Amino acid sequence: NIYMVKLGIISDTHLNRVTDEFSNTIKNIFREVDLIIHAGDMTSLFVYDYLSNWNISAVRGNMDDLDLQNILPEKRIEEIEGRRIGIIHGRGSPYGLGNLVFNEFQDVDIIIFGHSHIPFYEKKGKVEMFNPGSYKGLSGQSGTVGIIEIDDSLRFEHIQVR
């Protein structure tokens, strides 16, 4: 009788305003999530305000405006169903980004990060590393978001948004 928690994971939205496409994506793909985790680079406060209609946990990215930098931490840890989840955007080159974010946390079960715009999953020791990729997508590629389901096990999924 374990309750399943569903997390909607998004990063690198890079939007100056909330577009119809964005709000439709969020409403459809994240309609049953308990919490939205945004791993940085929303770029504008409008996106944060919109996502605040849900439970949201977010960190700031390197492209976020001053308003967001003032209200969002660089990294945070959420404890959900007994799992410790580290959230950080990331910085610098996409090469070695996994190692860089891995070294930012001790004693976590999951690390969620963004920045590279590349969907990524890897188990590193006991830590599951997850990057939802970018809502915007790399040039010419479709954007992606993620879903993580937590109960007695963990499930990670990447979903194309368009």
Secondary structure as GFF3:
##gff-version 3
##sequence-region A 1 162
A	DSSP	beta_strand	5	10	.	.	.	ID=ss1
A	DSSP	alpha_helix	20	29	.	.	.	ID=ss2
A	DSSP	beta_strand	35	38	.	.	.	ID=ss3
A	DSSP	alpha_helix	45	51	.	.	.	ID=ss4
A	DSSP	beta_strand	56	58	.	.	.	ID=ss5
A	DSSP	alpha_helix	66	71	.	.	.	ID=ss6
A	DSSP	beta_strand	75	80	.	.	.	ID=ss7
A	DSSP	beta_strand	83	88	.	.	.	ID=ss8
A	DSSP	alpha_helix	97	102	.	.	.	ID=ss9
A	DSSP	beta_strand	110	112	.	.	.	ID=ss10
A	DSSP	beta_strand	120	124	.	.	.	ID=ss11
A	DSSP	beta_strand	127	131	.	.	.	ID=ss12
A	DSSP	beta_strand	144	150	.	.	.	ID=ss13
A	DSSP	beta_strand	154	160	.	.	.	ID=ss14
###
